[in-house]
Amino acid sequence: MVAAAVLRSPRGTTSGAPAAPGQTTYLDNKFRERFGTSPKDFDLLDATVVNTVVTHMWDFREADGSDSEAAYTPDGKPGAWLPTSYPDLPDPGCSRASQAAIPEWGRVKPWALTSGSQFRPSTPGQYASYESLLAGPAYAEQVRQVRDLGGAGSTTRTTDQTAAAWFWANDANGTYKPPGQLLDITARVSRDRGLTSYQNARLFALVSVAMADAAIAEWDVKYQTPIDLWRPVSAIREGLKDTTWKPLSGTTPCFPAWASGHPAFGAAWAGIMRQYFKTDDITFTASTDDPKSPVMTRTFTSFSQAAREEADSRVWLGVHYPWDASDGSALGENVAMWVFTHKMKAVGS
């Protein structure tokens, strides 16, 4: 009920203008299915509880920076991010620097963290400049790994790695994207474990807040650190002059490579799940929404196993370097620990 009210109204009443255009009818029908009345009818619980909660939520997010439309200015150096549109690859809508996705998201007010930069790592490989990074052996090894493992015609990547790359992708519009996939897994685990409504409320709130703050922290790393690292396709085509190399993905997300968002989401999710259930060793089956995935389900024996595979999948897909995955995972872990120990503690804890 609270979620429906938040989506329907900008100030916490179900009679206000909808805050989710195009979803009002859907939400109203769901409300009727569950409660048997129209959301516009007077409801004592709505008036005394829901309205207060929703109003508090809207007040908390007032002027949080999420509506910034500031354009991105590339650093303009070798090694720095640049648009990844190439004539022989499908157009990812990334032909101009101004199309870089949400460059100010790292400045958005977090839900639980003190700031988006709270757990910010320094730079990729701790290099001080683009020049030192490109000259470093660690960078050369990073490029070699993604070139070998993430190429469309790779002979190094295994069949299972290819399957995992597509299983965790969910990059295209029309898919539920990485957070949606992880929320779907959360629901599956919840059903398997027989959680109550109140237990679910806390679990889903923790998972959602952790992933929301992981996104803010991750975008802080992408755009607010000294090195906005170019994508593997740029490193290989512009840096190594291998103009025939193609990532398995075909296209590349339109923002800097370091660090990777998928691993940050996955580690934040796994960290919460592990702490909530007081164990990592829970077997579950996950599904995907990506139409290119050759398999629709994969089974894991722990939350950490799934998160590690999601992180590695970005290298196998050819869109990230290994340190994008490892640093994104470390960031997500830190976010999860902070959220779980500071917010929504269990009664009596």
Number of C-alpha atoms within 10 A of each C-alpha: 14 15 10 21 27 23 19 25 20 18 22 26 21 24 14 13 13 18 16 14 10 9 13 17 11 10 19 18 15 16 17 12 11 9 11 10 14 15 22 12 10 11 13 9 10 21 13 10 12 22 19 15 16 23 17 14 14 15 13 12 14 11 12 14 15 16 11 14 11 10 14 17 12 16 15 9 12 16 22 19 28 25 23 23 19 16 6 10 14 12 14 16 15 20 15 13 17 15 15 21 16 19 22 21 23 25 20 22 20 21 19 17 21 11 18 25 18 13 21 17 16 13 20 25 15 11 18 13 13 19 12 12 20 16 11 13 11 15 17 13 13 18 22 15 18 24 26 17 24 32 25 19 13 19 11 14 16 12 10 10 19 20 19 22 27 26 24 28 24 23 18 14 8 10 15 17 18 22 19 15 21 25 17 16 18 21 16 16 18 17 12 11 11 11 14 10 10 8 13 16 11 15 20 17 13 23 25 21 22 31 28 19 27 34 26 25 29 30 28 24 31 27 25 18 17 17 24 25 27 23 26 31 30 25 21 20 15 14 15 11 11 13 14 9 18 23 24 21 22 17 23 28 19 22 25 27 26 28 30 29 29 30 31 34 33 28 32 34 30 26 25 28 25 17 14 17 12 9 11 17 14 15 13 17 13 20 17 25 22 22 15 15 18 14 15 15 12 14 12 16 13 17 22 20 15 22 25 17 17 26 30 23 28 27 29 32 28 28 26 32 28 22 20 27 26 19 25 28 27 16 27 32 24 19 30 29 15 18 23 21 11 11 14 12 12 10 5 4 4
